[in-house]
């Protein structure tokens, strides 16, 4: 019984850590969105996207509103969005998106994670060519006909449509068509679960279990860093 309790407790703490990380990440995104486009989600698509993603991770409304107030205040942090590129162990390409109020600290930490994880932090453009920048929307599958949905959305920049492992419908557009698709889904009354600008690997690297774990350990360390927003890799 004691062992079962310890496992459950560890699982619970891991869930809390992930939730806290998601809240911090979205809080920074809200600050950046408000600073760039104002506090009204009706006139700020980036902030509207933050609302959608906050709901997806059950971020309390008061925390969302607090982040907006911080962004409008004189003493709020000025976050800078910086992307780092490099190679993990076994030649796997990795891109790290950060939001930081101290770039010197952030680059030092990211470099440390790469070095300790037997990877190499590269220069700008060193691995970006291995990824396609795309918009990605997740919507609930309510027995929609995917072929009909594809025809309905193709004029708004649809490039890919399919299902994830949980049965949700995934819609992808080019980076430039993200706003058009978001508007189209809204006007058609299609409820969006999450809306993200993401990076999809153009090709993937397949590794054995042990080597793959080496890469995933580095990815995990990067994701735990407070300044890191998202980590992308081309490990299959």
C-alpha positions as CSV (number, residue, x, y, z in Angstrom):
1,X,0.0,0.0,0.0
2,X,2.8,2.4,0.9
3,X,4.5,1.9,-2.5
4,X,1.2,2.5,-4.3
5,X,0.7,5.7,-2.3
6,X,4.2,6.9,-3.2
7,X,3.6,6.3,-6.9
8,X,0.2,8.1,-6.8
9,X,1.9,11.0,-4.9
10,X,4.6,11.3,-7.5
11,X,2.1,11.2,-10.3
12,X,0.1,13.9,-8.6
13,X,3.1,16.2,-8.1
14,X,4.1,15.6,-11.8
15,X,0.6,16.7,-12.8
16,X,0.8,19.8,-10.7
17,X,4.2,20.7,-12.1
18,X,2.9,20.4,-15.6
19,X,-0.2,22.5,-14.8
20,X,2.0,25.2,-13.2
21,X,4.3,25.2,-16.2
22,X,1.3,25.6,-18.6
23,X,-0.1,28.5,-16.5
24,X,3.3,30.2,-16.5
25,X,3.7,29.7,-20.3
26,X,0.2,31.0,-21.1
27,X,0.7,33.9,-18.6
28,X,3.7,35.0,-20.6
29,X,1.9,34.6,-23.9
30,X,-0.9,36.9,-22.5
31,X,1.6,39.6,-21.5
32,X,3.2,39.5,-24.9
33,X,-0.1,39.5,-26.7
34,X,-1.5,42.4,-24.7
35,X,1.6,44.5,-25.1
36,X,1.5,44.0,-28.9
37,X,-2.2,44.3,-29.5
38,X,-4.0,45.6,-26.5
39,X,-6.3,44.0,-23.8
40,X,-9.4,43.5,-25.9
41,X,-9.6,39.9,-27.3
42,X,-12.2,41.0,-29.9
43,X,-9.5,43.2,-31.6
44,X,-6.5,41.1,-30.6
45,X,-6.3,37.7,-32.3
46,X,-3.2,36.7,-30.3
47,X,-5.0,37.4,-27.0
48,X,-8.0,35.5,-28.3
49,X,-5.8,32.5,-28.9
50,X,-4.4,32.8,-25.4
51,X,-8.0,32.6,-24.0
52,X,-8.6,29.4,-26.0
53,X,-5.5,27.8,-24.7
54,X,-6.0,28.9,-21.2
55,X,-9.4,27.2,-21.2
56,X,-7.8,24.0,-22.6
57,X,-5.5,23.7,-19.6
58,X,-8.2,24.8,-17.0
59,X,-6.3,28.0,-16.2
60,X,-8.6,30.0,-13.8
61,X,-10.2,33.1,-15.1
62,X,-8.8,35.2,-12.4
63,X,-5.2,34.2,-13.4
64,X,-5.9,35.2,-17.0
65,X,-7.3,38.6,-15.9
66,X,-4.3,39.1,-13.5
67,X,-1.9,38.5,-16.4
68,X,-3.7,41.1,-18.5
69,X,-3.6,43.6,-15.7
70,X,0.2,42.9,-15.2
71,X,0.7,43.5,-18.9
72,X,-1.1,46.9,-18.7
73,X,0.8,47.9,-15.6
74,X,4.0,50.0,-15.5
75,X,5.9,47.4,-13.5
76,X,5.2,44.4,-15.7
77,X,8.1,42.3,-17.1
78,X,9.0,43.0,-20.7
79,X,9.3,39.5,-22.2
80,X,11.4,39.0,-25.3
81,X,10.7,36.1,-27.5
82,X,13.9,34.3,-28.6
83,X,14.3,31.0,-30.5
84,X,17.4,28.9,-30.0
85,X,18.5,26.1,-32.3
86,X,20.8,23.1,-31.9
87,X,21.4,19.4,-32.1
88,X,20.7,16.9,-29.4
89,X,22.5,13.6,-29.1
90,X,22.5,11.3,-32.1
91,X,22.0,14.2,-34.5
92,X,18.4,15.1,-33.6
93,X,17.4,18.7,-34.5
94,X,15.9,20.7,-31.7
95,X,14.3,24.2,-31.6
96,X,13.6,26.0,-28.3
97,X,11.2,28.9,-28.1
98,X,11.6,31.1,-25.1
99,X,10.0,34.2,-23.5
100,X,12.5,35.9,-21.2
101,X,13.1,39.2,-19.3
102,X,16.8,38.3,-19.1
103,X,18.3,37.0,-22.4
104,X,21.7,36.6,-20.9
105,X,20.4,34.2,-18.3
106,X,18.3,32.3,-20.8
107,X,21.0,31.6,-23.4
108,X,23.4,30.5,-20.6
109,X,20.8,28.0,-19.3
110,X,19.8,26.7,-22.7
111,X,23.5,26.2,-23.6
112,X,24.0,24.4,-20.3
113,X,21.1,22.0,-21.0
114,X,22.5,21.2,-24.4
115,X,26.0,20.7,-23.2
116,X,25.0,18.4,-20.2
117,X,22.6,16.5,-22.6
118,X,25.5,15.8,-25.0
119,X,24.0,18.2,-27.5
120,X,25.3,21.4,-29.2
121,X,23.7,24.8,-29.3
122,X,23.8,26.1,-32.8
123,X,23.5,29.4,-34.5
124,X,20.3,31.0,-35.9
125,X,19.2,29.1,-39.0
126,X,21.2,26.0,-38.2
127,X,18.2,23.7,-37.9
128,X,15.2,25.9,-38.7
129,X,15.2,24.5,-42.3
130,X,14.3,21.1,-40.8
131,X,10.9,22.4,-39.6
132,X,7.8,23.9,-41.2
133,X,6.2,26.7,-39.3
134,X,2.4,26.0,-39.3
135,X,-0.8,26.9,-37.6
136,X,-2.5,24.0,-35.8
137,X,-6.1,23.8,-34.5
138,X,-7.5,21.0,-32.4
139,X,-11.3,20.6,-32.4
140,X,-13.5,17.9,-30.9
141,X,-14.6,15.1,-33.2
142,X,-18.4,15.2,-33.2
143,X,-18.6,12.7,-36.0
144,X,-17.9,15.3,-38.6
145,X,-17.2,14.1,-42.1
146,X,-13.5,14.9,-42.6
147,X,-13.9,15.1,-46.4
148,X,-16.7,17.6,-46.2
149,X,-14.8,19.6,-43.5
150,X,-11.8,19.6,-45.7
151,X,-13.8,21.0,-48.7
152,X,-15.4,23.6,-46.4
153,X,-12.0,24.9,-45.1
154,X,-9.7,24.5,-48.0
155,X,-10.3,28.1,-49.2
156,X,-9.1,29.4,-45.8
157,X,-5.6,27.9,-46.0
158,X,-6.2,24.3,-45.0
159,X,-3.1,22.2,-45.7
160,X,-3.6,19.1,-43.6
161,X,-6.5,17.5,-41.7
162,X,-6.6,14.3,-39.7
163,X,-7.1,12.8,-36.2
164,X,-4.7,12.6,-33.2
165,X,-4.3,9.6,-31.0
166,X,-7.3,10.7,-28.8
167,X,-9.6,11.0,-31.8
168,X,-9.6,14.9,-31.9
169,X,-9.6,16.5,-35.3
170,X,-6.3,18.3,-36.1
171,X,-6.3,21.1,-38.7
172,X,-3.1,22.6,-40.0
173,X,-2.5,25.7,-42.1
174,X,0.6,27.6,-43.3
175,X,2.0,30.1,-40.8
176,X,0.5,33.0,-42.9
177,X,-3.0,31.5,-43.1
178,X,-3.3,31.0,-39.3
179,X,-5.5,34.1,-38.8
180,X,-7.7,33.3,-41.8
181,X,-8.4,29.8,-40.5
182,X,-9.1,31.1,-37.0
183,X,-11.6,33.6,-38.3
184,X,-13.2,31.0,-40.5
185,X,-13.7,28.4,-37.7
186,X,-15.1,31.1,-35.5
187,X,-17.6,32.3,-38.2
188,X,-18.7,28.7,-38.9
189,X,-19.3,28.1,-35.2
190,X,-16.7,25.4,-34.9
191,X,-15.4,25.3,-31.3
192,X,-11.6,25.2,-31.1
193,X,-10.0,23.3,-28.2
194,X,-6.5,24.6,-28.8
195,X,-4.9,27.0,-31.4
196,X,-1.1,27.1,-31.7
197,X,1.6,28.3,-34.0
198,X,3.8,25.2,-34.2
199,X,6.8,23.7,-35.9
200,X,6.4,20.4,-37.8
201,X,9.6,18.5,-38.7
202,X,10.1,18.1,-42.5
203,X,11.7,14.8,-41.8
204,X,12.3,12.7,-38.8
205,X,15.1,10.7,-37.2
206,X,14.4,7.1,-36.0
207,X,16.5,5.9,-33.1
208,X,16.6,2.9,-30.8
209,X,15.0,3.1,-27.4
210,X,18.2,3.8,-25.5
211,X,19.3,6.6,-27.9
212,X,15.8,8.0,-28.1
213,X,15.7,8.3,-24.3
214,X,19.0,10.3,-24.4
215,X,17.2,12.8,-26.6
216,X,14.0,12.9,-24.5
217,X,16.0,13.5,-21.4
218,X,17.4,16.7,-22.9
219,X,14.0,17.7,-24.2
220,X,12.6,17.2,-20.7
221,X,15.3,19.4,-19.1
222,X,14.7,22.1,-21.6
223,X,10.9,22.0,-21.1
224,X,11.4,22.4,-17.3
225,X,13.4,25.6,-17.7
226,X,11.3,28.6,-16.5
227,X,12.1,30.7,-19.6
228,X,11.3,28.0,-22.1
229,X,7.9,28.1,-23.8
230,X,8.0,25.2,-26.3
231,X,10.5,22.6,-27.5
232,X,10.4,21.0,-30.9
233,X,12.5,18.1,-32.2
234,X,12.5,15.8,-35.2
235,X,12.8,12.5,-33.3
236,X,10.3,10.0,-34.7
